[in-house]
């Protein structure tokens, strides 16, 4: 025969475990979301640096052409 007090404590522990599992799942989802956000941000940075390099080259080429025309 089981003690009603023990059943109550076990049930409280089950509830706590369920709540903790939900929190763990929420944190895992947050991690995935943050990883995706970082990937998007890194891609945007890369594209920005490529654009900067292209504009610098374009400016350099323009400067050389203007210098040769003087």
PDB file of N, CA, C and O in Angstrom:
ATOM      1  N   UNK A   1       0.842  -1.184   0.000  1.00  0.00           N
ATOM      2  CA  UNK A   1       0.000   0.000   0.000  1.00  0.00           C
ATOM      3  C   UNK A   1       0.885   1.245   0.000  1.00  0.00           C
ATOM      4  O   UNK A   1       1.841   1.328   0.771  1.00  0.00           O
ATOM      5  N   UNK A   2       0.569   2.207  -0.859  1.00  0.00           N
ATOM      6  CA  UNK A   2       1.377   3.427  -0.962  1.00  0.00           C
ATOM      7  C   UNK A   2       0.822   4.511  -0.067  1.00  0.00           C
ATOM      8  O   UNK A   2      -0.380   4.592   0.186  1.00  0.00           O
ATOM      9  N   UNK A   3       1.699   5.309   0.386  1.00  0.00           N
ATOM     10  CA  UNK A   3       1.352   6.402   1.282  1.00  0.00           C
ATOM     11  C   UNK A   3       0.810   7.580   0.463  1.00  0.00           C
ATOM     12  O   UNK A   3       1.443   7.966  -0.520  1.00  0.00           O
ATOM     13  N   UNK A   4      -0.346   8.167   0.835  1.00  0.00           N
ATOM     14  CA  UNK A   4      -0.886   9.315   0.087  1.00  0.00           C
ATOM     15  C   UNK A   4       0.079  10.495   0.058  1.00  0.00           C
ATOM     16  O   UNK A   4       0.123  11.237  -0.923  1.00  0.00           O
ATOM     17  N   UNK A   5       0.846  10.671   1.121  1.00  0.00           N
ATOM     18  CA  UNK A   5       1.824  11.748   1.165  1.00  0.00           C
ATOM     19  C   UNK A   5       2.878  11.540   0.086  1.00  0.00           C
ATOM     20  O   UNK A   5       3.279  12.486  -0.592  1.00  0.00           O
ATOM     21  N   UNK A   6       3.319  10.317  -0.065  1.00  0.00           N
ATOM     22  CA  UNK A   6       4.316   9.990  -1.077  1.00  0.00           C
ATOM     23  C   UNK A   6       3.762  10.264  -2.468  1.00  0.00           C
ATOM     24  O   UNK A   6       4.467  10.802  -3.322  1.00  0.00           O
ATOM     25  N   UNK A   7       2.512   9.900  -2.701  1.00  0.00           N
ATOM     26  CA  UNK A   7       1.886  10.156  -4.000  1.00  0.00           C
ATOM     27  C   UNK A   7       1.836  11.660  -4.279  1.00  0.00           C
ATOM     28  O   UNK A   7       2.062  12.093  -5.409  1.00  0.00           O
ATOM     29  N   UNK A   8       1.547  12.432  -3.271  1.00  0.00           N
ATOM     30  CA  UNK A   8       1.480  13.878  -3.443  1.00  0.00           C
ATOM     31  C   UNK A   8       2.860  14.445  -3.786  1.00  0.00           C
ATOM     32  O   UNK A   8       2.994  15.286  -4.674  1.00  0.00           O
ATOM     33  N   UNK A   9       3.867  13.978  -3.077  1.00  0.00           N
ATOM     34  CA  UNK A   9       5.231  14.440  -3.368  1.00  0.00           C
ATOM     35  C   UNK A   9       5.668  14.010  -4.766  1.00  0.00           C
ATOM     36  O   UNK A   9       6.291  14.781  -5.495  1.00  0.00           O
ATOM     37  N   UNK A  10       5.339  12.787  -5.126  1.00  0.00           N
ATOM     38  CA  UNK A  10       5.672  12.307  -6.464  1.00  0.00           C
ATOM     39  C   UNK A  10       4.970  13.146  -7.534  1.00  0.00           C
ATOM     40  O   UNK A  10       5.556  13.486  -8.562  1.00  0.00           O
ATOM     41  N   UNK A  11       3.721  13.466  -7.273  1.00  0.00           N
ATOM     42  CA  UNK A  11       2.974  14.285  -8.239  1.00  0.00           C
ATOM     43  C   UNK A  11       3.582  15.675  -8.345  1.00  0.00           C
ATOM     44  O   UNK A  11       3.697  16.216  -9.445  1.00  0.00           O
ATOM     45  N   UNK A  12       3.972  16.258  -7.221  1.00  0.00           N
ATOM     46  CA  UNK A  12       4.631  17.574  -7.254  1.00  0.00           C
ATOM     47  C   UNK A  12       5.923  17.509  -8.058  1.00  0.00           C
ATOM     48  O   UNK A  12       6.236  18.419  -8.825  1.00  0.00           O
ATOM     49  N   UNK A  13       6.668  16.422  -7.874  1.00  0.00           N
ATOM     50  CA  UNK A  13       7.910  16.257  -8.632  1.00  0.00           C
ATOM     51  C   UNK A  13       7.634  16.103 -10.121  1.00  0.00           C
ATOM     52  O   UNK A  13       8.362  16.634 -10.958  1.00  0.00           O
ATOM     53  N   UNK A  14       6.578  15.373 -10.437  1.00  0.00           N
ATOM     54  CA  UNK A  14       6.201  15.222 -11.866  1.00  0.00           C
ATOM     55  C   UNK A  14       5.869  16.580 -12.477  1.00  0.00           C
ATOM     56  O   UNK A  14       6.280  16.882 -13.598  1.00  0.00           O
ATOM     57  N   UNK A  15       5.129  17.390 -11.740  1.00  0.00           N
ATOM     58  CA  UNK A  15       4.753  18.721 -12.228  1.00  0.00           C
ATOM     59  C   UNK A  15       6.013  19.570 -12.436  1.00  0.00           C
ATOM     60  O   UNK A  15       6.157  20.249 -13.453  1.00  0.00           O
ATOM     61  N   UNK A  16       6.913  19.522 -11.465  1.00  0.00           N
ATOM     62  CA  UNK A  16       8.158  20.289 -11.571  1.00  0.00           C
ATOM     63  C   UNK A  16       8.969  19.817 -12.776  1.00  0.00           C
ATOM     64  O   UNK A  16       9.503  20.632 -13.529  1.00  0.00           O
ATOM     65  N   UNK A  17       9.057  18.514 -12.953  1.00  0.00           N
ATOM     66  CA  UNK A  17       9.800  17.967 -14.092  1.00  0.00           C
ATOM     67  C   UNK A  17       9.165  18.400 -15.412  1.00  0.00           C
ATOM     68  O   UNK A  17       9.875  18.744 -16.357  1.00  0.00           O
ATOM     69  N   UNK A  18       7.858  18.384 -15.482  1.00  0.00           N
ATOM     70  CA  UNK A  18       7.168  18.823 -16.707  1.00  0.00           C
ATOM     71  C   UNK A  18       7.440  20.293 -17.000  1.00  0.00           C
ATOM     72  O   UNK A  18       7.693  20.672 -18.144  1.00  0.00           O
ATOM     73  N   UNK A  19       7.387  21.108 -15.963  1.00  0.00           N
ATOM     74  CA  UNK A  19       7.667  22.541 -16.146  1.00  0.00           C
ATOM     75  C   UNK A  19       9.101  22.760 -16.591  1.00  0.00           C
ATOM     76  O   UNK A  19       9.366  23.584 -17.466  1.00  0.00           O
ATOM     77  N   UNK A  20      10.023  22.026 -15.994  1.00  0.00           N
ATOM     78  CA  UNK A  20      11.418  22.157 -16.382  1.00  0.00           C
ATOM     79  C   UNK A  20      11.641  21.687 -17.817  1.00  0.00           C
ATOM     80  O   UNK A  20      12.424  22.283 -18.557  1.00  0.00           O
ATOM     81  N   UNK A  21      10.960  20.631 -18.200  1.00  0.00           N
ATOM     82  CA  UNK A  21      11.093  20.133 -19.575  1.00  0.00           C
ATOM     83  C   UNK A  21      10.562  21.159 -20.575  1.00  0.00           C
ATOM     84  O   UNK A  21      11.151  21.355 -21.638  1.00  0.00           O
ATOM     85  N   UNK A  22       9.453  21.810 -20.236  1.00  0.00           N
ATOM     86  CA  UNK A  22       8.922  22.868 -21.102  1.00  0.00           C
ATOM     87  C   UNK A  22       9.923  24.006 -21.230  1.00  0.00           C
ATOM     88  O   UNK A  22      10.140  24.534 -22.320  1.00  0.00           O
ATOM     89  N   UNK A  23      10.529  24.380 -20.110  1.00  0.00           N
ATOM     90  CA  UNK A  23      11.526  25.451 -20.137  1.00  0.00           C
ATOM     91  C   UNK A  23      12.741  25.049 -20.973  1.00  0.00           C
ATOM     92  O   UNK A  23      13.266  25.861 -21.736  1.00  0.00           O
ATOM     93  N   UNK A  24      13.181  23.818 -20.834  1.00  0.00           N
ATOM     94  CA  UNK A  24      14.299  23.321 -21.640  1.00  0.00           C
ATOM     95  C   UNK A  24      13.954  23.389 -23.121  1.00  0.00           C
ATOM     96  O   UNK A  24      14.769  23.827 -23.933  1.00  0.00           O
ATOM     97  N   UNK A  25      12.750  22.956 -23.472  1.00  0.00           N
ATOM     98  CA  UNK A  25      12.327  23.009 -24.878  1.00  0.00           C
ATOM     99  C   UNK A  25      12.272  24.443 -25.393  1.00  0.00           C
ATOM    100  O   UNK A  25      12.672  24.713 -26.525  1.00  0.00           O
ATOM    101  N   UNK A  26      11.775  25.365 -24.561  1.00  0.00           N
ATOM    102  CA  UNK A  26      11.739  26.774 -24.953  1.00  0.00           C
ATOM    103  C   UNK A  26      13.148  27.318 -25.162  1.00  0.00           C
ATOM    104  O   UNK A  26      13.399  28.065 -26.108  1.00  0.00           O
ATOM    105  N   UNK A  27      14.058  26.944 -24.280  1.00  0.00           N
ATOM    106  CA  UNK A  27      15.442  27.399 -24.422  1.00  0.00           C
ATOM    107  C   UNK A  27      16.086  26.830 -25.678  1.00  0.00           C
ATOM    108  O   UNK A  27      16.841  27.523 -26.360  1.00  0.00           O
ATOM    109  N   UNK A  28      15.795  25.587 -25.981  1.00  0.00           N
ATOM    110  CA  UNK A  28      16.336  24.982 -27.217  1.00  0.00           C
ATOM    111  C   UNK A  28      15.810  25.711 -28.459  1.00  0.00           C
ATOM    112  O   UNK A  28      16.552  25.956 -29.411  1.00  0.00           O
ATOM    113  N   UNK A  29      14.527  26.050 -28.430  1.00  0.00           N
ATOM    114  CA  UNK A  29      13.954  26.803 -29.551  1.00  0.00           C
ATOM    115  C   UNK A  29      14.619  28.170 -29.665  1.00  0.00           C
ATOM    116  O   UNK A  29      14.890  28.650 -30.765  1.00  0.00           O
ATOM    117  N   UNK A  30      14.876  28.789 -28.522  1.00  0.00           N
ATOM    118  CA  UNK A  30      15.550  30.094 -28.531  1.00  0.00           C
ATOM    119  C   UNK A  30      16.952  29.977 -29.115  1.00  0.00           C
ATOM    120  O   UNK A  30      17.385  30.841 -29.878  1.00  0.00           O
ATOM    121  N   UNK A  31      17.655  28.920 -28.760  1.00  0.00           N
ATOM    122  CA  UNK A  31      19.003  28.704 -29.286  1.00  0.00           C
ATOM    123  C   UNK A  31      18.966  28.573 -30.806  1.00  0.00           C
ATOM    124  O   UNK A  31      19.774  29.183 -31.507  1.00  0.00           O
ATOM    125  N   UNK A  32      18.040  27.786 -31.305  1.00  0.00           N
ATOM    126  CA  UNK A  32      17.910  27.612 -32.758  1.00  0.00           C
ATOM    127  C   UNK A  32      17.609  28.960 -33.424  1.00  0.00           C
ATOM    128  O   UNK A  32      18.201  29.309 -34.445  1.00  0.00           O
ATOM    129  N   UNK A  33      16.684  29.701 -32.829  1.00  0.00           N
ATOM    130  CA  UNK A  33      16.323  31.012 -33.377  1.00  0.00           C
ATOM    131  C   UNK A  33      17.520  31.949 -33.377  1.00  0.00           C
ATOM    132  O   UNK A  33      17.763  32.639 -34.367  1.00  0.00           O
ATOM    133  N   UNK A  34      18.270  31.983 -32.283  1.00  0.00           N
ATOM    134  CA  UNK A  34      19.443  32.856 -32.202  1.00  0.00           C
ATOM    135  C   UNK A  34      20.514  32.438 -33.207  1.00  0.00           C
ATOM    136  O   UNK A  34      21.165  33.291 -33.810  1.00  0.00           O
ATOM    137  N   UNK A  35      20.698  31.144 -33.387  1.00  0.00           N
ATOM    138  CA  UNK A  35      21.668  30.666 -34.399  1.00  0.00           C
ATOM    139  C   UNK A  35      21.262  31.128 -35.791  1.00  0.00           C
ATOM    140  O   UNK A  35      22.104  31.556 -36.581  1.00  0.00           O
ATOM    141  N   UNK A  36      19.972  31.040 -36.086  1.00  0.00           N
ATOM    142  CA  UNK A  36      19.486  31.494 -37.388  1.00  0.00           C
ATOM    143  C   UNK A  36      19.708  32.994 -37.557  1.00  0.00           C
ATOM    144  O   UNK A  36      20.114  33.453 -38.625  1.00  0.00           O
ATOM    145  N   UNK A  37      19.440  33.755 -36.493  1.00  0.00           N
ATOM    146  CA  UNK A  37      19.634  35.203 -36.561  1.00  0.00           C
ATOM    147  C   UNK A  37      21.110  35.542 -36.781  1.00  0.00           C
ATOM    148  O   UNK A  37      21.433  36.444 -37.553  1.00  0.00           O
ATOM    149  N   UNK A  38      21.994  34.827 -36.111  1.00  0.00           N
ATOM    150  CA  UNK A  38      23.432  35.062 -36.276  1.00  0.00           C
ATOM    151  C   UNK A  38      23.861  34.735 -37.701  1.00  0.00           C
ATOM    152  O   UNK A  38      24.658  35.462 -38.294  1.00  0.00           O
ATOM    153  N   UNK A  39      23.340  33.653 -38.247  1.00  0.00           N
ATOM    154  CA  UNK A  39      23.685  33.277 -39.623  1.00  0.00           C
ATOM    155  C   UNK A  39      23.243  34.356 -40.606  1.00  0.00           C
ATOM    156  O   UNK A  39      23.987  34.709 -41.521  1.00  0.00           O
ATOM    157  N   UNK A  40      22.039  34.877 -40.418  1.00  0.00           N
ATOM    158  CA  UNK A  40      21.533  35.941 -41.294  1.00  0.00           C
ATOM    159  C   UNK A  40      22.401  37.195 -41.156  1.00  0.00           C
ATOM    160  O   UNK A  40      22.750  37.834 -42.149  1.00  0.00           O
ATOM    161  N   UNK A  41      22.738  37.533 -39.918  1.00  0.00           N
ATOM    162  CA  UNK A  41      23.564  38.720 -39.683  1.00  0.00           C
ATOM    163  C   UNK A  41      24.950  38.559 -40.298  1.00  0.00           C
ATOM    164  O   UNK A  41      25.467  39.492 -40.911  1.00  0.00           O
ATOM    165  N   UNK A  42      25.552  37.388 -40.140  1.00  0.00           N
ATOM    166  CA  UNK A  42      26.872  37.153 -40.729  1.00  0.00           C
ATOM    167  C   UNK A  42      26.832  37.228 -42.250  1.00  0.00           C
ATOM    168  O   UNK A  42      27.754  37.755 -42.874  1.00  0.00           O
ATOM    169  N   UNK A  43      25.778  36.708 -42.838  1.00  0.00           N
ATOM    170  CA  UNK A  43      25.629  36.789 -44.299  1.00  0.00           C
ATOM    171  C   UNK A  43      25.513  38.249 -44.738  1.00  0.00           C
ATOM    172  O   UNK A  43      26.110  38.652 -45.736  1.00  0.00           O
ATOM    173  N   UNK A  44      24.748  39.030 -43.992  1.00  0.00           N
ATOM    174  CA  UNK A  44      24.592  40.448 -44.321  1.00  0.00           C
ATOM    175  C   UNK A  44      25.922  41.184 -44.187  1.00  0.00           C
ATOM    176  O   UNK A  44      26.250  42.026 -45.023  1.00  0.00           O
ATOM    177  N   UNK A  45      26.679  40.878 -43.155  1.00  0.00           N
ATOM    178  CA  UNK A  45      28.004  41.499 -42.988  1.00  0.00           C
ATOM    179  C   UNK A  45      28.912  41.156 -44.158  1.00  0.00           C
ATOM    180  O   UNK A  45      29.597  42.020 -44.705  1.00  0.00           O
ATOM    181  N   UNK A  46      28.907  39.872 -44.536  1.00  0.00           N
ATOM    182  CA  UNK A  46      29.740  39.441 -45.662  1.00  0.00           C
ATOM    183  C   UNK A  46      29.369  40.198 -46.932  1.00  0.00           C
ATOM    184  O   UNK A  46      30.241  40.687 -47.650  1.00  0.00           O
ATOM    185  N   UNK A  47      28.076  40.291 -47.202  1.00  0.00           N
ATOM    186  CA  UNK A  47      27.633  41.011 -48.398  1.00  0.00           C
ATOM    187  C   UNK A  47      28.005  42.491 -48.330  1.00  0.00           C
ATOM    188  O   UNK A  47      28.348  43.095 -49.346  1.00  0.00           O
ATOM    189  N   UNK A  48      27.938  43.068 -47.139  1.00  0.00           N
ATOM    190  CA  UNK A  48      28.317  44.473 -46.975  1.00  0.00           C
ATOM    191  C   UNK A  48      29.803  44.662 -47.255  1.00  0.00           C
ATOM    192  O   UNK A  48      30.190  45.620 -47.924  1.00  0.00           O
ATOM    193  N   UNK A  49      30.641  43.755 -46.746  1.00  0.00           N
ATOM    194  CA  UNK A  49      32.077  43.870 -46.993  1.00  0.00           C
ATOM    195  C   UNK A  49      32.406  43.691 -48.474  1.00  0.00           C
ATOM    196  O   UNK A  49      33.286  44.368 -49.006  1.00  0.00           O
ATOM    197  N   UNK A  50      31.704  42.790 -49.128  1.00  0.00           N
ATOM    198  CA  UNK A  50      31.901  42.607 -50.568  1.00  0.00           C
ATOM    199  C   UNK A  50      31.517  43.887 -51.304  1.00  0.00           C
ATOM    200  O   UNK A  50      32.225  44.316 -52.215  1.00  0.00           O
ATOM    201  N   UNK A  51      30.404  44.495 -50.916  1.00  0.00           N
ATOM    202  CA  UNK A  51      29.951  45.744 -51.543  1.00  0.00           C
ATOM    203  C   UNK A  51      30.968  46.855 -51.311  1.00  0.00           C
ATOM    204  O   UNK A  51      31.278  47.619 -52.224  1.00  0.00           O
ATOM    205  N   UNK A  52      31.490  46.943 -50.083  1.00  0.00           N
ATOM    206  CA  UNK A  52      32.513  47.954 -49.778  1.00  0.00           C
ATOM    207  C   UNK A  52      33.732  47.754 -50.675  1.00  0.00           C
ATOM    208  O   UNK A  52      34.259  48.712 -51.243  1.00  0.00           O
ATOM    209  N   UNK A  53      34.176  46.503 -50.798  1.00  0.00           N
ATOM    210  CA  UNK A  53      35.336  46.214 -51.638  1.00  0.00           C
ATOM    211  C   UNK A  53      35.059  46.586 -53.095  1.00  0.00           C
ATOM    212  O   UNK A  53      35.925  47.146 -53.767  1.00  0.00           O
ATOM    213  N   UNK A  54      33.869  46.280 -53.581  1.00  0.00           N
ATOM    214  CA  UNK A  54      33.504  46.634 -54.958  1.00  0.00           C
ATOM    215  C   UNK A  54      33.501  48.146 -55.156  1.00  0.00           C
ATOM    216  O   UNK A  54      34.005  48.646 -56.161  1.00  0.00           O
ATOM    217  N   UNK A  55      32.931  48.875 -54.191  1.00  0.00           N
ATOM    218  CA  UNK A  55      32.882  50.338 -54.304  1.00  0.00           C
ATOM    219  C   UNK A  55      34.274  50.948 -54.218  1.00  0.00           C
ATOM    220  O   UNK A  55      34.564  51.919 -54.917  1.00  0.00           O
ATOM    221  N   UNK A  56      35.143  50.393 -53.367  1.00  0.00           N
ATOM    222  CA  UNK A  56      36.510  50.898 -53.274  1.00  0.00           C
ATOM    223  C   UNK A  56      37.258  50.665 -54.572  1.00  0.00           C
ATOM    224  O   UNK A  56      38.005  51.531 -55.026  1.00  0.00           O
ATOM    225  N   UNK A  57      37.059  49.497 -55.174  1.00  0.00           N
ATOM    226  CA  UNK A  57      37.715  49.213 -56.450  1.00  0.00           C
ATOM    227  C   UNK A  57      37.188  50.144 -57.536  1.00  0.00           C
ATOM    228  O   UNK A  57      37.953  50.654 -58.355  1.00  0.00           O
ATOM    229  N   UNK A  58      35.892  50.357 -57.533  1.00  0.00           N
ATOM    230  CA  UNK A  58      35.292  51.259 -58.505  1.00  0.00           C
ATOM    231  C   UNK A  58      35.848  52.676 -58.334  1.00  0.00           C
ATOM    232  O   UNK A  58      36.165  53.346 -59.316  1.00  0.00           O
ATOM    233  N   UNK A  59      35.961  53.121 -57.096  1.00  0.00           N
ATOM    234  CA  UNK A  59      36.508  54.453 -56.825  1.00  0.00           C
ATOM    235  C   UNK A  59      37.974  54.533 -57.265  1.00  0.00           C
ATOM    236  O   UNK A  59      38.401  55.527 -57.855  1.00  0.00           O
ATOM    237  N   UNK A  60      38.728  53.488 -56.975  1.00  0.00           N
ATOM    238  CA  UNK A  60      40.133  53.449 -57.374  1.00  0.00           C
ATOM    239  C   UNK A  60      40.256  53.509 -58.892  1.00  0.00           C
ATOM    240  O   UNK A  60      41.068  54.265 -59.425  1.00  0.00           O
ATOM    241  N   UNK A  61      39.449  52.710 -59.584  1.00  0.00           N
ATOM    242  CA  UNK A  61      39.483  52.710 -61.053  1.00  0.00           C
ATOM    243  C   UNK A  61      39.102  54.078 -61.605  1.00  0.00           C
ATOM    244  O   UNK A  61      39.703  54.542 -62.574  1.00  0.00           O
ATOM    245  N   UNK A  62      38.131  54.715 -61.013  1.00  0.00           N
ATOM    246  CA  UNK A  62      37.715  56.054 -61.441  1.00  0.00           C
ATOM    247  C   UNK A  62      38.838  57.060 -61.207  1.00  0.00           C
ATOM    248  O   UNK A  62      39.111  57.900 -62.065  1.00  0.00           O
ATOM    249  N   UNK A  63      39.480  56.978 -60.063  1.00  0.00           N
ATOM    250  CA  UNK A  63      40.598  57.876 -59.759  1.00  0.00           C
ATOM    251  C   UNK A  63      41.740  57.707 -60.762  1.00  0.00           C
ATOM    252  O   UNK A  63      42.337  58.687 -61.208  1.00  0.00           O
ATOM    253  N   UNK A  64      42.034  56.454 -61.109  1.00  0.00           N
ATOM    254  CA  UNK A  64      43.112  56.186 -62.079  1.00  0.00           C
ATOM    255  C   UNK A  64      42.735  56.760 -63.437  1.00  0.00           C
ATOM    256  O   UNK A  64      43.569  57.382 -64.095  1.00  0.00           O
ATOM    257  N   UNK A  65      41.497  56.562 -63.865  1.00  0.00           N
ATOM    258  CA  UNK A  65      41.067  57.106 -65.164  1.00  0.00           C
ATOM    259  C   UNK A  65      41.147  58.622 -65.164  1.00  0.00           C
ATOM    260  O   UNK A  65      41.616  59.227 -66.128  1.00  0.00           O
ATOM    261  N   UNK A  66      40.689  59.234 -64.083  1.00  0.00           N
ATOM    262  CA  UNK A  66      40.733  60.699 -64.003  1.00  0.00           C
ATOM    263  C   UNK A  66      42.176  61.206 -63.978  1.00  0.00           C
ATOM    264  O   UNK A  66      42.479  62.246 -64.563  1.00  0.00           O
ATOM    265  N   UNK A  67      43.044  60.492 -63.318  1.00  0.00           N
ATOM    266  CA  UNK A  67      44.451  60.888 -63.246  1.00  0.00           C
ATOM    267  C   UNK A  67      45.096  60.787 -64.623  1.00  0.00           C
ATOM    268  O   UNK A  67      45.917  61.629 -64.987  1.00  0.00           O
ATOM    269  N   UNK A  68      44.735  59.778 -65.377  1.00  0.00           N
ATOM    270  CA  UNK A  68      45.315  59.582 -66.715  1.00  0.00           C
ATOM    271  C   UNK A  68      44.755  60.618 -67.708  1.00  0.00           C
ATOM    272  O   UNK A  68      45.409  60.935 -68.702  1.00  0.00           O
ATOM    273  N   UNK A  69      43.579  61.130 -67.449  1.00  0.00           N
ATOM    274  CA  UNK A  69      42.988  62.111 -68.358  1.00  0.00           C
ATOM    275  C   UNK A  69      43.503  63.514 -68.110  1.00  0.00           C
ATOM    276  O   UNK A  69      43.313  64.395 -68.947  1.00  0.00           O
ATOM    277  N   UNK A  70      44.144  63.737 -66.992  1.00  0.00           N
ATOM    278  CA  UNK A  70      44.623  65.098 -66.683  1.00  0.00           C
ATOM    279  C   UNK A  70      45.861  65.429 -67.440  1.00  0.00           C
ATOM    280  O   UNK A  70      46.395  66.529 -67.298  1.00  0.00           O
TER     281      UNK A  70
END
